[in-house]
Amino acid sequence: GYLLADQPWFVQFLEGEHVRVRNTLERIKGDPRHTSIVVLQSREVNFRSFSDWSMGGIVRNLDVQEIYLRHGVAGPLDPLKAKPAMLLELALDLQAFAAEHK
């Protein structure tokens, strides 16, 4: 999966077998550190977008601000107002940036 972190929000992409993803989501929901959990989208896919990651992610900072701007996110990210497809594309671009800057 992948984790977008832009205070105060976290957007987590979970991928894998349906039962394992559901169990992971239930574990997250049961963790008192997590509140106000909203599932933005749930769907089957033909391939994993984050197959090389056990749980990759990047915190928003000046190095990646241009990537957020390219996706129309100038201010704070509000995943409840964003389209899931845009969030996925943003995460994929951030993943690519992180891979290039290892």
N, C-alpha and C positions, 0 to 999 in steps of 0.2 A: 504494500500500500504506500501511501504518501500522505504527508502532513503539511498543510499550509498553516503558518502561524502569523497572524496579524492582529495584535491586541485590539480588542479583547476576545477575538474569535480564533477558533481553530477549525479548520476544515480537514477532515480525515477521509481519505479514499481507502476503502477496504476491498481487496480482491481475493478471489480464490473460490474454493468449493463452497456452495451455498450453506451447508451446515456449519462449516468452520467460520464463515463470515458472520452468520447469525449468532453463533456462540461467542465470537469476539465482541460483537455489538452488545450482547447481553452482559458480558463481563465489564465492558466500558460503562454501560448504564448503571451497573451495580457499584461502581467505584465512586465514593463520595467526593472525589476531587473533580468529577465531571458533573456539570449541571446544565439544564436547558438543552438537552440533546435533541436535535431535529434531524431526521433522515431526509435529505434533499432529493435523493433519487436512489432507486434500487432497480437494477436491471441485469439481465444476463448479457455477457459479451463473448465474442468469439476468441478474443485474445486479451492478455493482461497488458495494461499500459505501463505498469511499474514492476515488471517481472524480475528485474535485477535488484530489487530492493526488498529487504525484509520490512523496513519501515523507514523510508527516506523522508527528508524534509528540509526545509530551509526557512529561516526566520527572515521576515522582511527587513531589509536594511538598504543603505544607499547604493550598494553594489548591484542590487536587483530592482531598484526603483524603476528603471527604464522598462523592464519586462512588465511590471504592473501597469505602467502608462500605456504600453502597446496594447494591453487588453482593456483599456478604458477605466482603469482603477487609479484615479489621481489621489483620492483621499483614502480614508480607512475602508478596508474591505468589509462589506456587509453581505455575507453569504445568503441571507434571507432575501436579499433584493437582486442577487446575481443569478444568472442562468447556469444550471449545472454544466452545460457544455463549455461555457466560458471558464468556469472554475477548473475543469479538466484540462483545457488548453493552457491555462496559466500554469498549472502544476507541471504539465509536460515541458513547457518552456523553462521553468525553474529547474526541473530535473536535468535538462540538457545543459543549462548554465553551470550547474554544480558539477556535472561530469567533465565539462571543458576546463574547469578551474580547480581541479584536484591537485 
